[in-house]
Amino acid sequence: MALSGRLSIMPKPYPAEFRARAMALVRAGKSVREVAPDLEISQSGLHRWVTQDRIDRGETPGLTTREHADLASAKRRIHQLETELEVLREASKIYEELKGDPKGRSR
């Protein structure tokens, strides 16, 4: 079964305290390679957390967690409004078709 870009199976998120502890270990000088196996998490996942933490702290350019959430929310709202607009356009077409006399007579 192929999944589209919008539908993906997301892993269960780790608690914020756990993530903070893992990132603190890396900030304290331990490598991602050392910390990840000790905490039984993937190196790539921990690396993403550390990268995002650096962005959130202003150490690295990029979208902060808050900006990313705001952008995702805006995209969902835009999609909702576009869907509503399409429904209204279709309803308008149907209304225009039915507005004339159904028997084809002129008034």
N, C-alpha and C positions, 0 to 999 in steps of 0.2 A: 504494500500500500504506500503510495507516494504522498508525502505531506507538502502542502504549499508553504511558501515563506511565512505566511501569517499563522499557520497552525504548526505548532511544534510542541514536543513533549518537553516540558520544563522540569528540571530536577527540583526536588523539595528544597526550599531555601533553608539555609542554616540560620540559627538565631543570630541576631545582631551582636550579642556579647561574644559568641564564638568567633564570628568574623573579625571583631575588633581585637580579640586576643591573638588571633593568627597574624593579623597585620602588625600588631605591636611587636610580636616576635621578630618579624622581618625588619621593622624599623629599628629594632634594638641591635641588628647586625647579623642575625641568622639568615642563611640563604633560603630561598623558596624551596630548593632541593632538600634541605634539612627539615624544614617545618612541615611541608606537605605530608610526607609519610608518617611523621610523628602524630599528626592530627587526623590521619586517614582520609585526606582529601587529595584531589588531583592537583598537580603542579600548575597546570594551565588555569584552573579555577582560582587558585590562590594568587597566581600572577595577575589575573584580571582584577581581583579584589584590590591588590596592592596598587595597580595602575590607576584604578578608579579613585582610590583613597588619595593618591598623589594629585589627581585632578581636583578632587573636592577640597584639598588643602591649598590649592593654588600653586603647587610646585611644578605642575605640568599643564600645558594648554589642553583644552578639550571641554566637552559638555559635562557639567557637574551632574551629580545624581538628581538634584532638584530640577535642573534645566532639562534633563532627559525625561523626567516624569511629566513636566509641563508640556514638552513637545509631544510626547505620546498622547497626553490628554487632548491637546489641540487637534492632533491628527484624527483621534476618535470622533471628536465633535464635528470636524469638517466632513468626515465620512457620513455621520448621521445627518448633517444638514444637506449634503449632496443627495442622499437617499430620499429625504423628505421632498426636496426640490423635484426630483425625478417623478415621484408619486404625484405631485401637484401638476407637473407638465402632462402626465398621462391622463389625469382627471380632466384637465382643461381640453385636451384633444377629444375625449369622450363627450364632454359637455358641448363642444362646438359641433360635433357630429349629430348630437341629439337635438340641438337647438332648432334646426329646421323642421318643417312639417314632415312627419314620418310618412305621409302618403305622397309627398312630392308636390303638393299644391302650393301656389303662391297666395299670399294674403292680399 
